[in-house]
Amino acid sequence: MVSFNLAREAYGRSAPTRSPRTIEYEVIAQTTHQLKTAAQLGSKGFPQLARALYDNRKLWTLLATSVAENDNELPQSLRSQIFYLAEFTQVHSAKVLNRQAKVRPLIEVNMAVLRGLRQEGAPA
């Protein structure tokens, strides 16, 4: 009987539901934080920067794939802009990894997207 009560207590609570937009915001915010933290470490933080760049590229690949799908409900102009930013992220990340560019533009792109999501109702 005790285990039943514990199970009911644990599983009976309703978990708050997060919208896809909220989840998207949180993932982009977390990835942006990784980029910022790694950049602040300077050259000694290159392994962390490489990992953060990898995660950011993965994120943007997922976003590009999503907006390229026929059933995506975003306006075509916004879909095109997101796809362009994904391409920019790939190219610029390679330059950062080759120490030919700074990470700051990638952080700024992510921050701009976060501002846009916040305006659409995602949490700050």
C-alpha positions as CSV (number, residue, x, y, z in Angstrom):
1,M,0.0,0.0,0.0
2,V,2.9,2.3,0.7
3,S,4.4,1.9,-2.7
4,F,1.0,2.6,-4.3
5,N,0.7,5.8,-2.4
6,L,4.2,6.8,-3.4
7,A,3.5,6.1,-7.0
8,R,0.3,8.0,-6.9
9,E,2.0,10.9,-5.3
10,A,4.9,10.9,-7.8
11,Y,2.9,10.3,-11.0
12,G,-0.4,11.9,-9.9
13,R,1.1,15.4,-10.0
14,S,0.4,17.2,-13.2
15,A,3.5,18.5,-14.9
16,P,3.4,22.0,-16.5
17,T,3.1,21.8,-20.2
18,R,5.6,23.8,-22.2
19,S,4.8,25.0,-25.7
20,P,7.1,24.2,-28.7
21,R,8.0,27.9,-28.8
22,T,9.0,27.8,-25.1
23,I,11.1,24.7,-25.7
24,E,12.7,26.3,-28.7
25,Y,13.5,29.4,-26.7
26,E,15.1,27.4,-23.9
27,V,17.3,25.4,-26.3
28,I,18.5,28.5,-28.1
29,A,19.1,30.3,-24.8
30,Q,21.1,27.3,-23.5
31,T,23.2,27.1,-26.7
32,T,23.8,30.8,-26.7
33,H,24.9,30.6,-23.0
34,Q,27.4,27.8,-24.0
35,L,28.8,30.0,-26.7
36,K,29.2,33.0,-24.4
37,T,30.8,31.0,-21.6
38,A,33.3,29.3,-24.0
39,A,34.2,32.7,-25.7
40,Q,34.9,34.2,-22.3
41,L,37.5,31.5,-21.6
42,G,39.6,32.7,-24.5
43,S,42.1,30.4,-26.1
44,K,42.2,28.1,-23.1
45,G,38.5,27.4,-23.6
46,F,38.9,26.2,-27.2
47,P,37.6,22.7,-26.5
48,Q,34.5,24.2,-24.9
49,L,34.1,26.6,-27.8
50,A,34.3,23.7,-30.3
51,R,31.6,21.8,-28.4
52,A,29.4,24.9,-28.2
53,L,29.9,25.5,-31.9
54,Y,29.0,21.9,-32.6
55,D,25.8,22.2,-30.5
56,N,24.9,25.5,-32.2
57,R,25.4,24.1,-35.7
58,K,23.2,21.1,-34.7
59,L,20.5,23.5,-33.5
60,W,20.6,25.6,-36.7
61,T,20.6,22.4,-38.9
62,L,17.4,21.3,-37.1
63,L,15.9,24.8,-37.6
64,A,16.8,24.8,-41.3
65,T,15.3,21.3,-41.7
66,S,12.1,22.4,-40.0
67,V,11.6,25.5,-42.1
68,A,12.3,23.5,-45.3
69,E,9.4,21.2,-44.7
70,N,6.3,21.8,-46.8
71,D,4.0,21.7,-43.8
72,N,5.8,24.4,-41.9
73,E,3.3,27.1,-41.0
74,L,5.7,30.0,-40.7
75,P,5.5,32.7,-43.4
76,Q,7.7,32.0,-46.4
77,S,9.8,35.1,-45.9
78,L,10.6,34.1,-42.3
79,R,11.4,30.6,-43.4
80,S,13.8,31.9,-45.9
81,Q,15.5,34.2,-43.3
82,I,15.9,31.3,-40.9
83,F,17.4,29.1,-43.6
84,Y,19.8,31.8,-44.5
85,L,20.9,32.2,-40.9
86,A,21.4,28.5,-40.7
87,E,23.7,28.7,-43.7
88,F,25.5,31.7,-42.2
89,T,26.0,29.8,-38.9
90,Q,27.6,26.8,-40.7
91,V,30.0,29.0,-42.6
92,H,30.9,31.3,-39.8
93,S,31.3,28.4,-37.3
94,A,34.0,26.9,-39.6
95,K,35.8,30.2,-39.7
96,V,35.7,30.4,-35.9
97,L,37.0,26.9,-35.6
98,N,39.9,27.8,-38.0
99,R,40.5,30.9,-35.8
100,Q,39.6,33.2,-38.7
101,A,36.6,34.8,-37.1
102,K,35.1,35.7,-33.7
103,V,32.2,33.9,-32.2
104,R,30.3,37.2,-31.4
105,P,28.3,37.3,-34.6
106,L,26.9,33.8,-33.8
107,I,25.9,34.9,-30.4
108,E,24.3,38.1,-31.8
109,V,22.2,36.0,-34.3
110,N,21.0,33.7,-31.5
111,M,20.2,36.7,-29.3
112,A,18.1,38.3,-32.1
113,V,16.2,35.1,-32.5
114,L,15.6,35.0,-28.8
115,R,14.3,38.5,-28.8
116,G,11.9,37.6,-31.6
117,L,10.6,34.6,-29.8
118,R,10.2,36.6,-26.6
119,Q,8.1,39.1,-28.5
120,E,5.9,36.2,-29.7
121,G,5.1,35.2,-26.1
122,A,8.0,32.9,-25.0
123,P,9.2,33.5,-21.5
124,A,12.2,35.8,-20.9
